[in-house]
Amino acid sequence: MKLLQRVNAMPDMGQRGVDFYRRRIARFTRYEQVIAVLLMAIPCVLLRYGDNTPLTMPCETGSSNTCRDSISAFYDMSHEPLFYMPLTVAAVLFFSNAVLRRENWWNALVGIALAGVVFFDHDAYDLAHTIFAAVFFLTTMVIVSWYLPKNLTGTTGIRIGITPFRAIRSIAIFLVQAAIFAVVYTAFNLFVAEAVQLWIVAGHYILHSIKLAERDRPVSNGNSGQN
C-alpha cells in the first residue's frame, strides 16, 4: 500500500494531519524536477566547458582526432568536476527518490546504472561502462514508455494492470524512442543521441512530478476539514 494511502487510512488522523503528510509527500516530487534540470543541463555544460567537443571539432568516423563524440568521453576533460559532479548528484537523487518514495522503486536501478557509468570510465573499463550505460538508457526508455500514457491520461500514481493494449502501446513508445536514438546517432554522433534521450527523459520526469504533485495536493484550505 502506498504511503499516502496508509496516511489516509490512519485512525484518529485529523484532516490537518493528513494534509501535513501530503505536503511532505509532495515535496518528494521535487526530486524529479531537480533530476530533470540536471539531465537537461549535463550536455549543455559539457559542450560549453569541455575541450574537443562536437561543436569545436568534427567527429568523423575513422578520424584520428580526439573529438569527444559521447557524453562518457568527457570523463578526462580539463574541467573534470563538471563531468563527475552533475552525474554523481543525479545518481544520488535517483536513488534517494526511490528510497524516500517507494512508489518510484525503478529510480534505484537508474541511479545505480548512472553511478556505474560514472565510476567505470569507457577507456579502462569498457565492458562494465557499456553495460551500465545500456542499463541506464534502456531502463529510462522503459520508464517513459510505461508512464507517458499514464501522465497524459491523468492516471499517474494509480495502479493499472497490464493489458495487451497497454503492453503494445508501451512497446510502440519504446520503439519510437529507440528509433529516434538510432536516427540521431546515424545523422550526428553518440553524444547528440544521448543528449536527445536525456532531454526526453527529463521531459518525462517534469510531467510525472507535476502529475504526482496534483495527486498528492492537500485538499483543505485554512481550517477547512472537508475532503
ZANU-184236 format. One line per field, with one value per atom (N, C-alpha, C): residue in three letters; atom name; z, x, y. Coordinates in pm, whole numbers, plus 32768, in hexadecimal, padded with zeros to 4 digits. Layout:
// residues N
residu <- (ala, ...)
atome <- (CA, ...)
z <- (Z, ...)
x <- (X, ...)
y <- (Y, ...)
// end
This chain:
// residues 227
residu <- (met, met, met, lys, lys, lys, leu, leu, leu, leu, leu, leu, gln, gln, gln, arg, arg, arg, val, val, val, asn, asn, asn, ala, ala, ala, met, met, met, pro, pro, pro, asp, asp, asp, met, met, met, gly, gly, gly, gln, gln, gln, arg, arg, arg, gly, gly, gly, val, val, val, asp, asp, asp, phe, phe, phe, tyr, tyr, tyr, arg, arg, arg, arg, arg, arg, arg, arg, arg, ile, ile, ile, ala, ala, ala, arg, arg, arg, phe, phe, phe, thr, thr, thr, arg, arg, arg, tyr, tyr, tyr, glu, glu, glu, gln, gln, gln, val, val, val, ile, ile, ile, ala, ala, ala, val, val, val, leu, leu, leu, leu, leu, leu, met, met, met, ala, ala, ala, ile, ile, ile, pro, pro, pro, cys, cys, cys, val, val, val, leu, leu, leu, leu, leu, leu, arg, arg, arg, tyr, tyr, tyr, gly, gly, gly, asp, asp, asp, asn, asn, asn, thr, thr, thr, pro, pro, pro, leu, leu, leu, thr, thr, thr, met, met, met, pro, pro, pro, cys, cys, cys, glu, glu, glu, thr, thr, thr, gly, gly, gly, ser, ser, ser, ser, ser, ser, asn, asn, asn, thr, thr, thr, cys, cys, cys, arg, arg, arg, asp, asp, asp, ser, ser, ser, ile, ile, ile, ser, ser, ser, ala, ala, ala, phe, phe, phe, tyr, tyr, tyr, asp, asp, asp, met, met, met, ser, ser, ser, his, his, his, glu, glu, glu, pro, pro, pro, leu, leu, leu, phe, phe, phe, tyr, tyr, tyr, met, met, met, pro, pro, pro, leu, leu, leu, thr, thr, thr, val, val, val, ala, ala, ala, ala, ala, ala, val, val, val, leu, leu, leu, phe, phe, phe, phe, phe, phe, ser, ser, ser, asn, asn, asn, ala, ala, ala, val, val, val, leu, leu, leu, arg, arg, arg, arg, arg, arg, glu, glu, glu, asn, asn, asn, trp, trp, trp, trp, trp, trp, asn, asn, asn, ala, ala, ala, leu, leu, leu, val, val, val, gly, gly, gly, ile, ile, ile, ala, ala, ala, leu, leu, leu, ala, ala, ala, gly, gly, gly, val, val, val, val, val, val, phe, phe, phe, phe, phe, phe, asp, asp, asp, his, his, his, asp, asp, asp, ala, ala, ala, tyr, tyr, tyr, asp, asp, asp, leu, leu, leu, ala, ala, ala, his, his, his, thr, thr, thr, ile, ile, ile, phe, phe, phe, ala, ala, ala, ala, ala, ala, val, val, val, phe, phe, phe, phe, phe, phe, leu, leu, leu, thr, thr, thr, thr, thr, thr, met, met, met, val, val, val, ile, ile, ile, val, val, val, ser, ser, ser, trp, trp, trp, tyr, tyr, tyr, leu, leu, leu, pro, pro, pro, lys, lys, lys, asn, asn, asn, leu, leu, leu, thr, thr, thr, gly, gly, gly, thr, thr, thr, thr, thr, thr, gly, gly, gly, ile, ile, ile, arg, arg, arg, ile, ile, ile, gly, gly, gly, ile, ile, ile, thr, thr, thr, pro, pro, pro, phe, phe, phe, arg, arg, arg, ala, ala, ala, ile, ile, ile, arg, arg, arg, ser, ser, ser, ile, ile, ile, ala, ala, ala, ile, ile, ile, phe, phe, phe, leu, leu, leu, val, val, val, gln, gln, gln, ala, ala, ala, ala, ala, ala, ile, ile, ile, phe, phe, phe, ala, ala, ala, val, val, val, val, val, val, tyr, tyr, tyr, thr, thr, thr, ala, ala, ala, phe, phe, phe, asn, asn, asn, leu, leu, leu, phe, phe, phe, val, val, val, ala, ala, ala, glu, glu, glu, ala, ala, ala, val, val, val, gln, gln, gln, leu, leu, leu, trp, trp, trp, ile, ile, ile, val, val, val, ala, ala, ala, gly, gly, gly, his, his, his, tyr, tyr, tyr, ile, ile, ile, leu, leu, leu, his, his, his, ser, ser, ser, ile, ile, ile, lys, lys, lys, leu, leu, leu, ala, ala, ala, glu, glu, glu, arg, arg, arg, asp, asp, asp, arg, arg, arg, pro, pro, pro, val, val, val, ser, ser, ser, asn, asn, asn, gly, gly, gly, asn, asn, asn, ser, ser, ser, gly, gly, gly, gln, gln, gln, asn, asn, asn)
atome <- (N, CA, C, N, CA, C, N, CA, C, N, CA, C, N, CA, C, N, CA, C, N, CA, C, N, CA, C, N, CA, C, N, CA, C, N, CA, C, N, CA, C, N, CA, C, N, CA, C, N, CA, C, N, CA, C, N, CA, C, N, CA, C, N, CA, C, N, CA, C, N, CA, C, N, CA, C, N, CA, C, N, CA, C, N, CA, C, N, CA, C, N, CA, C, N, CA, C, N, CA, C, N, CA, C, N, CA, C, N, CA, C, N, CA, C, N, CA, C, N, CA, C, N, CA, C, N, CA, C, N, CA, C, N, CA, C, N, CA, C, N, CA, C, N, CA, C, N, CA, C, N, CA, C, N, CA, C, N, CA, C, N, CA, C, N, CA, C, N, CA, C, N, CA, C, N, CA, C, N, CA, C, N, CA, C, N, CA, C, N, CA, C, N, CA, C, N, CA, C, N, CA, C, N, CA, C, N, CA, C, N, CA, C, N, CA, C, N, CA, C, N, CA, C, N, CA, C, N, CA, C, N, CA, C, N, CA, C, N, CA, C, N, CA, C, N, CA, C, N, CA, C, N, CA, C, N, CA, C, N, CA, C, N, CA, C, N, CA, C, N, CA, C, N, CA, C, N, CA, C, N, CA, C, N, CA, C, N, CA, C, N, CA, C, N, CA, C, N, CA, C, N, CA, C, N, CA, C, N, CA, C, N, CA, C, N, CA, C, N, CA, C, N, CA, C, N, CA, C, N, CA, C, N, CA, C, N, CA, C, N, CA, C, N, CA, C, N, CA, C, N, CA, C, N, CA, C, N, CA, C, N, CA, C, N, CA, C, N, CA, C, N, CA, C, N, CA, C, N, CA, C, N, CA, C, N, CA, C, N, CA, C, N, CA, C, N, CA, C, N, CA, C, N, CA, C, N, CA, C, N, CA, C, N, CA, C, N, CA, C, N, CA, C, N, CA, C, N, CA, C, N, CA, C, N, CA, C, N, CA, C, N, CA, C, N, CA, C, N, CA, C, N, CA, C, N, CA, C, N, CA, C, N, CA, C, N, CA, C, N, CA, C, N, CA, C, N, CA, C, N, CA, C, N, CA, C, N, CA, C, N, CA, C, N, CA, C, N, CA, C, N, CA, C, N, CA, C, N, CA, C, N, CA, C, N, CA, C, N, CA, C, N, CA, C, N, CA, C, N, CA, C, N, CA, C, N, CA, C, N, CA, C, N, CA, C, N, CA, C, N, CA, C, N, CA, C, N, CA, C, N, CA, C, N, CA, C, N, CA, C, N, CA, C, N, CA, C, N, CA, C, N, CA, C, N, CA, C, N, CA, C, N, CA, C, N, CA, C, N, CA, C, N, CA, C, N, CA, C, N, CA, C, N, CA, C, N, CA, C, N, CA, C, N, CA, C, N, CA, C, N, CA, C, N, CA, C, N, CA, C, N, CA, C, N, CA, C, N, CA, C, N, CA, C, N, CA, C, N, CA, C, N, CA, C, N, CA, C, N, CA, C, N, CA, C, N, CA, C, N, CA, C, N, CA, C, N, CA, C, N, CA, C, N, CA, C, N, CA, C, N, CA, C, N, CA, C, N, CA, C, N, CA, C, N, CA, C, N, CA, C, N, CA, C, N, CA, C, N, CA, C, N, CA, C, N, CA, C, N, CA, C, N, CA, C, N, CA, C, N, CA, C, N, CA, C, N, CA, C, N, CA, C, N, CA, C, N, CA, C, N, CA, C, N, CA, C, N, CA, C, N, CA, C, N, CA, C, N, CA, C, N, CA, C)
z <- (8000, 8000, 8000, 7FB6, 7FAA, 8029, 803A, 80B3, 80C6, 805B, 8066, 808F, 805A, 8080, 8111, 8140, 81CD, 8228, 8200, 8250, 8258, 81E5, 81E3, 8234, 8242, 8289, 831F, 834E, 83DC, 842D, 8497, 84ED, 853D, 855C, 85AD, 856D, 84EC, 84A5, 846F, 84AC, 847E, 83F3, 83B4, 832C, 8326, 838F, 8390, 8393, 83DC, 83E1, 835A, 831A, 8296, 8233, 8239, 81DD, 81F6, 8276, 8295, 8253, 825F, 8222, 818A, 8157, 80C6, 8092, 80E0, 80B6, 80B5, 8117, 811B, 80A4, 8085, 8012, 7F92, 7F87, 7F0D, 7EF8, 7F67, 7F59, 7F11, 7F20, 7EDF, 7E47, 7E14, 7D82, 7D50, 7DA8, 7D7D, 7D5C, 7D96, 7D70, 7CD9, 7CA3, 7C15, 7BC2, 7BF4, 7BAB, 7BAA, 7C1A, 7C20, 7BC4, 7BC6, 7B6D, 7ADC, 7AB9, 7A2F, 7A05, 7A5E, 7A3F, 7A2A, 7A80, 7A72, 79EE, 79CB, 7950, 78D6, 78D8, 7868, 7863, 78D8, 78DF, 78BD, 78D7, 78C6, 783A, 77CE, 7749, 772D, 775A, 7743, 778B, 7807, 7854, 7813, 77E5, 77A6, 7724, 76D7, 765B, 7676, 76E1, 7700, 773B, 7794, 77DD, 77B9, 776A, 7743, 76D5, 76C6, 765A, 75ED, 7571, 74FE, 74F7, 74FE, 74FB, 746A, 7454, 73CC, 738C, 73DD, 73A6, 7378, 73B3, 7392, 7338, 7329, 72D6, 729C, 7218, 71DB, 7208, 7223, 724D, 71D3, 7187, 710D, 7127, 70EE, 70FE, 70C6, 7116, 70E9, 70F5, 7128, 7134, 71A9, 719F, 720A, 726F, 725D, 72BC, 7342, 73A3, 742B, 744F, 73ED, 740A, 746C, 74CC, 7530, 74F7, 74C1, 7478, 74CC, 7550, 75AA, 7630, 767F, 7704, 7758, 7750, 77A0, 777E, 7704, 76D9, 771E, 7769, 77AD, 7837, 785D, 78E6, 7907, 78A2, 78BD, 7882, 7873, 783D, 78A4, 787A, 78D0, 794C, 7940, 79B3, 79E2, 7A17, 7A3C, 7A9D, 7B00, 7B5D, 7B16, 7AA5, 7A5C, 7A18, 7A0F, 79DE, 7A52, 7AB9, 7B26, 7B83, 7BA2, 7C06, 7BDD, 7B68, 7B48, 7B37, 7AFD, 7AED, 7B74, 7BCE, 7C53, 7CA2, 7C9C, 7CE2, 7CAA, 7C27, 7BE9, 7C17, 7C1E, 7C4A, 7CDA, 7D31, 7DBD, 7DC6, 7D78, 7D7B, 7D49, 7CE1, 7CB1, 7D21, 7D63, 7DCC, 7E45, 7E6C, 7EDD, 7EC2, 7E48, 7E23, 7E35, 7E0F, 7E1C, 7EAF, 7F05, 7F93, 7FD9, 7FBE, 8002, 7FD2, 7F55, 7F1C, 7EDF, 7F2A, 7F02, 7E81, 7E5B, 7DDD, 7D68, 7D78, 7D0B, 7D16, 7D31, 7D45, 7CCB, 7C54, 7BDA, 7BD6, 7C21, 7C22, 7C62, 7CBA, 7CF7, 7C8D, 7C32, 7BC7, 7B6C, 7B4D, 7AF9, 7B40, 7BC3, 7C10, 7C16, 7C2C, 7C31, 7BA9, 7B3E, 7AB8, 7A98, 7ABF, 7AA4, 7AF8, 7B73, 7BC5, 7B85, 7B4B, 7B05, 7A8F, 7A47, 79D5, 7A05, 7A7A, 7AAF, 7AE4, 7B2C, 7B6E, 7B0B, 7AA0, 7A40, 79BD, 79A5, 792B, 78B1, 783D, 77C7, 7784, 77BB, 7787, 77D6, 7859, 78AC, 78CA, 78CE, 78F0, 7886, 780C, 779C, 77AB, 77CD, 77D6, 7845, 78BD, 792E, 7911, 78D7, 78B6, 7852, 77EC, 7786, 77C1, 781A, 7859, 78AC, 7900, 7953, 78FE, 7894, 783C, 77F7, 77C9, 7787, 77E8, 7864, 78C9, 78E4, 78EE, 7909, 789B, 781F, 77B2, 7797, 779E, 7785, 77F3, 7871, 78E0, 78D6, 78B5, 78A8, 7833, 77C8, 7758, 7782, 77D2, 7803, 785D, 78B4, 790F, 78C1, 785F, 780D, 77C2, 778F, 7742, 7795, 7812, 7868, 78A4, 78CC, 7918, 78C3, 7848, 77F4, 77E0, 77BA, 77AB, 782D, 789F, 7920, 7941, 7922, 793C, 78E6, 7869, 780C, 7829, 7863, 787F, 790E, 795E, 79E8, 7A47, 7A26, 7A7F, 7AC6, 7ACC, 7B11, 7BA4, 7BD6, 7C62, 7C7C, 7C16, 7C25, 7BEB, 7C39, 7C0A, 7B9D, 7B29, 7AB8, 7A87, 7A79, 7A4C, 79BC, 799A, 7913, 78BB, 7852, 77F0, 776A, 770C, 7689, 7647, 7653, 7616, 7656, 76DC, 7720, 7703, 76FA, 76DC, 764F, 75EE, 7564, 755A, 75A1, 75A0, 75D9, 7647, 7684, 762A, 75EB, 758F, 751A, 74E9, 7479, 74A0, 7519, 7548, 7559, 758C, 759C, 7515, 74B1, 742C, 73EC, 7407, 73D3, 740F, 7491, 74D1, 7498, 7488, 7450, 73C3, 7374, 72EB, 72EA, 7343, 734C, 736F, 73CF, 73F8, 7382, 7338, 72C7, 7257, 7238, 71CC, 71EE, 7268, 7291, 7295, 72C5, 72CB, 723F, 71E0, 7157, 7115, 712F, 70EF, 712E, 71AF, 71F4, 7236, 72B6, 72FE, 7380, 73CD, 7448, 74AE, 74B3, 7513, 74FE, 7483, 7466, 7484, 7462, 747C, 7512, 7561, 75F3, 762A, 75F6, 7626, 760B, 7594, 7571, 75CE, 75E9, 7642, 76D0, 76FE, 7783, 778B, 7721, 7721, 771D, 76D8, 76D9, 7766, 77A7, 7830, 788F, 787C, 78D0, 78C1, 7846, 7830, 7877, 7877, 78BF, 7954, 7990, 7A20, 7A47, 79F1, 7A0D, 7A0C, 79A4, 799A, 7A0A, 7A28, 7A92, 7B19, 7B37, 7BB9, 7BC6, 7B57, 7B59, 7B77, 7B36, 7B4A, 7BD7, 7C0C, 7C95, 7CF9, 7CE1, 7D3B, 7D3A, 7CC6, 7CBE, 7D0B, 7D02, 7D47, 7DDE, 7E0E, 7E9E, 7ED8, 7E8B, 7EBB, 7F33, 7F9C, 800F, 7FE4, 8025, 7FFC, 8053, 80C0, 8119, 810A, 8126, 8125, 81AE, 81E9, 826D, 82D3, 8310, 8378, 8342, 82BF, 8284, 829F, 82BF, 82DA, 8271, 81FF, 819A, 8143, 810D, 80B2, 8026)
x <- (8055, 8000, 8058, 8034, 8085, 807F, 80E5, 80EF, 8076, 8049, 7FD5, 7F59, 7F47, 7ED5, 7EDD, 7F57, 7F67, 7F45, 7F70, 7F52, 7EBC, 7E78, 7DE7, 7D9C, 7DD8, 7D96, 7DAE, 7E06, 7E25, 7DAC, 7D8A, 7D1C, 7D43, 7CDF, 7CF3, 7D53, 7D63, 7DB8, 7D61, 7D6D, 7D1E, 7D47, 7CF2, 7D10, 7D8F, 7DA7, 7E21, 7E9C, 7E94, 7F04, 7F19, 7EAB, 7EB4, 7EF4, 7EC8, 7EFF, 7F94, 7FBD, 804A, 809D, 806F, 80B9, 80B1, 8042, 8037, 809B, 80AF, 8111, 819D, 81BC, 823F, 8250, 81E7, 81EE, 8202, 81BA, 81C3, 8250, 8298, 8320, 837B, 835D, 83B2, 83B0, 8341, 8339, 839D, 83CA, 842D, 84B2, 84CB, 8543, 8544, 84D0, 84C8, 84DE, 84B0, 84C5, 8558, 859C, 862C, 8677, 864F, 868D, 867E, 8606, 85EB, 8646, 8655, 86AB, 873B, 876A, 87F2, 8805, 87A5, 87B1, 87B5, 8765, 8766, 87E6, 881E, 8893, 8915, 891E, 899D, 89D9, 898F, 89CC, 89F4, 89A3, 89C0, 8A3F, 8A50, 8AC8, 8B44, 8B3A, 8BAE, 8BD5, 8B71, 8B8F, 8BCD, 8BA1, 8BD2, 8C5F, 8C7B, 8CF9, 8D58, 8D2A, 8D81, 8DE2, 8E4C, 8EAB, 8E97, 8EB2, 8E9F, 8E11, 8DB1, 8D24, 8CF5, 8C80, 8C4A, 8C32, 8C2A, 8C14, 8C96, 8D05, 8D85, 8DDD, 8DBA, 8E09, 8DAD, 8DAF, 8D57, 8D78, 8D10, 8D22, 8D0B, 8D73, 8D66, 8D8B, 8D3D, 8D58, 8DE3, 8E31, 8EB6, 8F1E, 8EF6, 8F55, 8FB3, 902A, 908C, 9087, 9027, 9021, 8FEA, 8FEF, 8FC7, 8F3F, 8EE8, 8E61, 8E1A, 8DDA, 8D8E, 8D01, 8CE9, 8C6D, 8C02, 8C12, 8BAB, 8BB8, 8B4E, 8B54, 8BC0, 8BCC, 8C30, 8CBE, 8CD5, 8D5C, 8D91, 8D3C, 8D66, 8DA1, 8DAE, 8DD8, 8E62, 8EB8, 8F3E, 8F55, 8EEA, 8EF9, 8F40, 8F69, 8FB9, 8F6C, 8EE8, 8E95, 8E48, 8E8F, 8E53, 8DDD, 8DE2, 8D6F, 8CEB, 8CEF, 8C74, 8C3A, 8C89, 8C55, 8C23, 8C76, 8C55, 8BE9, 8BEC, 8B8F, 8AFC, 8AD2, 8A43, 8A13, 8A67, 8A3F, 8A34, 8A92, 8A8D, 8A14, 89FB, 8986, 8906, 88FD, 8887, 8874, 88E2, 88D9, 88A6, 88DB, 88AF, 881C, 87F1, 8765, 8708, 8731, 86E1, 86CD, 873A, 8733, 86E6, 86FC, 86B5, 8620, 85FB, 856E, 852D, 8577, 8541, 852F, 858D, 8587, 8519, 8511, 84B1, 8422, 8415, 838F, 838E, 8363, 8372, 8327, 82C8, 8282, 82E3, 834D, 83AB, 8424, 840D, 847B, 84D5, 849D, 84EC, 8560, 8552, 85BD, 863C, 862F, 86A6, 86FD, 86BD, 8708, 874B, 8703, 873B, 87B2, 87A3, 880F, 888B, 8878, 88E9, 892F, 88DF, 8919, 8968, 8932, 8978, 89F8, 89F3, 8A6C, 8AD6, 8AAC, 8B0B, 8B4A, 8AFB, 8B31, 8B9E, 8B89, 8BE9, 8C66, 8C52, 8CC3, 8D1D, 8CE3, 8D31, 8D3D, 8DB1, 8DC1, 8DC6, 8DAA, 8D99, 8E1B, 8E8C, 8F0E, 8F47, 8F52, 8F8E, 8F2D, 8EAD, 8E48, 8DD9, 8E00, 8DA3, 8D27, 8D37, 8CC5, 8C66, 8C9C, 8C48, 8C01, 8C49, 8C0C, 8B9B, 8BB1, 8B4A, 8ACE, 8AE1, 8A6F, 8A1D, 8A60, 8A18, 89D3, 8A16, 89D9, 895E, 8968, 88F6, 8881, 889F, 8835, 87F3, 8843, 880D, 87AD, 87DB, 8787, 8710, 8723, 86B2, 8649, 8677, 8619, 85CA, 860D, 85C4, 8563, 8587, 852A, 84AE, 84C2, 8451, 83F9, 8437, 83EB, 8395, 83D0, 8384, 8315, 8331, 82CF, 8255, 826B, 81FC, 81AF, 81F7, 81B6, 8186, 81B7, 8188, 80F0, 80B7, 8024, 7FDB, 8010, 7FD0, 7FD5, 8047, 8051, 7FF0, 7FE2, 7F8C, 7EF8, 7ED5, 7E49, 7E20, 7E7E, 7E5C, 7E50, 7E8E, 7E86, 7F0A, 7F61, 7FE0, 7FCA, 8016, 800B, 7F9C, 7F51, 7EE5, 7F15, 7F08, 7F34, 7ED4, 7F0E, 7EBF, 7EFD, 7EAA, 7EDB, 7F0C, 7F62, 7F96, 7F32, 7F07, 7EAE, 7EF8, 7EC8, 7F0B, 7F16, 7EAD, 7EB1, 7F1C, 7F22, 7F86, 8013, 8023, 80A7, 80D3, 8079, 809A, 80B8, 8069, 807F, 8107, 812C, 81AF, 8220, 820E, 8276, 8287, 8217, 821D, 8269, 824F, 8296, 832A, 8348, 83D4, 841A, 83D9, 8414, 8427, 83CC, 83DA, 8457, 846A, 84E2, 8561, 855E, 85D3, 85EF, 8585, 8597, 85D1, 859F, 85D5, 8669, 868C, 8718, 876E, 873E, 878B, 879A, 872E, 8731, 8790, 8784, 87DB, 886D, 8885, 890E, 8949, 88F7, 8927, 893F, 88E6, 88F0, 895D, 8974, 89D6, 8A41, 8A32, 8A8F, 8A4D, 8A96, 8A5E, 8A3F, 8A92, 8A7B, 89F1, 89D0, 8950, 88DD, 88EE, 8886, 886D, 88D8, 88CA, 8888, 88AF, 8875, 87DF, 87B6, 8727, 86DA, 8711, 86CC, 86C5, 872E, 872B, 86BE, 86AD, 8644, 85B9, 85AB, 852A, 850A, 856E, 855B, 853E, 8584, 856C, 84DC, 84AB, 8420, 83C0, 83DF, 8389, 8385, 83FA, 83FD, 83B8, 83C1, 837A, 82E4, 82B4, 8224, 81F6, 8248, 8224, 821C, 827B, 827B, 8202, 81DC, 8167, 80E9, 80DC, 8065, 8061, 80D5, 80D9, 80B7, 80E9, 80CC, 8036, 7FF8, 7F67, 7F1C, 7F4B, 7F08, 7F12, 7F88, 7FA0, 7F87, 7F49, 7F32, 7ED4, 7EF3, 7E9A, 7E0E, 7DA9, 7D21, 7CDC, 7D1A, 7CD9, 7D15, 7CC8, 7CF4, 7CDB, 7D43, 7D33, 7D05, 7C92, 7C5C, 7BF4, 7BE7, 7B82, 7BA3, 7B3E, 7B54, 7B12, 7AE9, 7AA8, 7B0D, 7AE7, 7B3C, 7B2C)
y <- (7F88, 8000, 807C, 80DE, 8155, 81AB, 81FE, 824F, 82A7, 82E9, 8341, 82F3, 827B, 8228, 81FF, 81E1, 81BC, 8231, 82A9, 8320, 8336, 832D, 8343, 82DA, 8263, 81F6, 81F9, 8253, 8258, 8284, 823A, 8266, 82E1, 8333, 83AA, 840E, 8406, 8465, 84D5, 854C, 85BD, 85E9, 863A, 8665, 86B9, 8708, 8759, 8700, 8691, 8633, 85F0, 85CA, 858D, 85ED, 866D, 86D0, 86E8, 86E1, 86F2, 8686, 8609, 859D, 85A3, 85D3, 85E1, 8648, 86B2, 8717, 86DB, 868A, 8649, 85EC, 85A2, 8547, 8597, 8606, 8657, 868E, 86A6, 86DB, 8679, 85F7, 8593, 85A3, 85D5, 85E6, 864C, 86A5, 8708, 86C6, 8650, 8607, 85F2, 85CB, 85AE, 862D, 869E, 871A, 8741, 872E, 874A, 86EB, 866B, 8609, 8634, 8661, 868B, 86FE, 8760, 87D3, 87A5, 874B, 8718, 86CF, 8679, 862D, 8688, 86F2, 874F, 87A2, 87BF, 8816, 87D0, 874D, 8706, 8716, 86F8, 870A, 879A, 87F9, 8887, 88B1, 8886, 88A8, 886D, 87F0, 87AF, 87F5, 881D, 8863, 88EC, 892B, 89B3, 89B0, 8953, 8956, 88E4, 8884, 8816, 883E, 87EF, 8808, 879F, 87C5, 876B, 8736, 8790, 8768, 875B, 871D, 8714, 879C, 8805, 888B, 88CD, 88A4, 88E3, 888D, 880D, 87B3, 8749, 8737, 86D3, 8646, 85F8, 856D, 8514, 84FD, 84AF, 841E, 83C4, 8336, 8314, 82CE, 82A8, 8315, 8389, 83F7, 83E0, 8415, 8404, 8475, 84D2, 8541, 8511, 8569, 8544, 857D, 858A, 85BE, 8564, 85A2, 8555, 8540, 84CB, 84B3, 846F, 846D, 8439, 8481, 847B, 84BA, 847A, 83F6, 83AE, 83D7, 8406, 8429, 84A6, 84ED, 8567, 854B, 84CC, 84AD, 84E4, 84F5, 8528, 85B2, 85FE, 8685, 86DD, 8753, 87AA, 87D7, 87E6, 880B, 878F, 872E, 86AE, 86B9, 8714, 871C, 8738, 877D, 879B, 8720, 86B7, 8636, 85E2, 85D4, 8578, 85AC, 862E, 8662, 8655, 8688, 867D, 85ED, 8596, 850B, 84C4, 84E2, 84A4, 84D5, 8557, 858F, 8552, 8546, 850B, 847B, 842E, 83A3, 839B, 83F1, 83F3, 841A, 847C, 84A6, 8438, 83F2, 8382, 831C, 82F7, 8291, 82C5, 8342, 837C, 8382, 83A4, 83A9, 8321, 82B8, 8230, 820A, 8236, 8213, 8263, 82E5, 833B, 8324, 8303, 82EE, 8264, 8203, 8178, 8156, 81AB, 8193, 819A, 81E9, 8201, 81A5, 8125, 80C6, 80BC, 80D5, 80C8, 812B, 819A, 81FE, 81C8, 8164, 8129, 80E6, 809D, 805C, 80C3, 812F, 8199, 81DA, 81F4, 8232, 81DB, 8158, 80FC, 80F5, 80F1, 80EB, 8169, 81DB, 8259, 8262, 8230, 822E, 81D6, 8166, 810F, 8154, 81A4, 81F0, 8250, 828D, 82ED, 82A7, 8239, 81F6, 81AC, 8177, 8129, 8177, 81B3, 8200, 81A4, 81DB, 8187, 815F, 818A, 8161, 80EB, 80FB, 8093, 8021, 803E, 7FD7, 7FD7, 7FBE, 7FCC, 7F75, 7EF6, 7E9B, 7EC3, 7EDB, 7F03, 7F86, 7FE4, 8066, 8055, 8005, 7FF0, 7FAF, 7F4F, 7F0C, 7F6E, 7FBC, 801D, 8087, 80B4, 8119, 80DF, 8063, 8022, 8012, 7FE9, 7FD9, 805F, 80C9, 814E, 8179, 8176, 81A8, 814D, 80C9, 806F, 807A, 8087, 8094, 8116, 8183, 8202, 81FD, 81B6, 81A7, 8159, 80F1, 80A1, 80F6, 8145, 819B, 81FD, 8240, 829E, 8256, 81DF, 8193, 816F, 814B, 811F, 8195, 81FE, 8269, 82DE, 82ED, 835B, 8356, 82E5, 82E1, 8300, 82D1, 82EB, 8380, 83BF, 844F, 849D, 8476, 84BE, 84A8, 8434, 8414, 8433, 8466, 848B, 8417, 83A4, 832F, 8316, 837B, 836E, 834B, 82E8, 82C0, 825D, 8238, 81D6, 8152, 80E9, 8066, 8035, 801B, 7FEB, 7F69, 7F03, 7E83, 7E87, 7E28, 7E20, 7DD6, 7E19, 7DDC, 7DD6, 7D84, 7D7E, 7E07, 7E59, 7EDE, 7F34, 7F35, 7F87, 7F55, 7ED3, 7E9B, 7EC4, 7EB8, 7EDE, 7F73, 7FC3, 8053, 8076, 8037, 8053, 8025, 7FB1, 7F80, 7FE0, 8015, 8073, 80F1, 8127, 819E, 8181, 8109, 80E1, 80DD, 80A2, 8098, 8122, 817E, 8206, 8247, 8237, 826F, 8231, 81AC, 8168, 8198, 81AE, 81DE, 826B, 82C1, 8349, 8344, 82F0, 82E2, 82B6, 8250, 821A, 8280, 82C7, 832A, 839C, 83CF, 843F, 8412, 8399, 8364, 8359, 8328, 8319, 83A0, 83FF, 8484, 84DA, 84CA, 851E, 84C6, 84AD, 8455, 8429, 83D8, 83A1, 840D, 8476, 84E2, 8520, 8542, 8582, 8521, 84A1, 843E, 8430, 842D, 8424, 84A1, 8515, 8593, 8597, 856F, 856F, 8512, 849B, 843E, 8474, 84B7, 84F4, 855D, 85AC, 8612, 85D4, 8563, 851C, 84EB, 84B1, 847F, 84F3, 8563, 85D8, 8609, 860B, 8633, 85D8, 8555, 84F6, 8516, 852D, 8544, 85C7, 862C, 86A8, 868E, 864B, 862E, 85D1, 856D, 850D, 8551, 85A9, 85ED, 8649, 868B, 86E3, 8693, 8621, 85CE, 8593, 856C, 8538, 85A6, 861E, 868E, 86AC, 86A4, 86BA, 864F, 85D4, 8565, 8572, 85A0, 85A6, 8630, 868B, 8713, 8713, 8761, 8768, 8795, 875D, 877A, 87E2, 880D, 886D, 88F6, 895B, 89E5, 8A22, 8A57, 8A95, 8A2E, 8A4B, 89F3, 8993, 898F, 8938, 88A8, 8859, 87CC, 8775, 87B1, 8762, 871C, 86A9, 865C, 8692)
// end
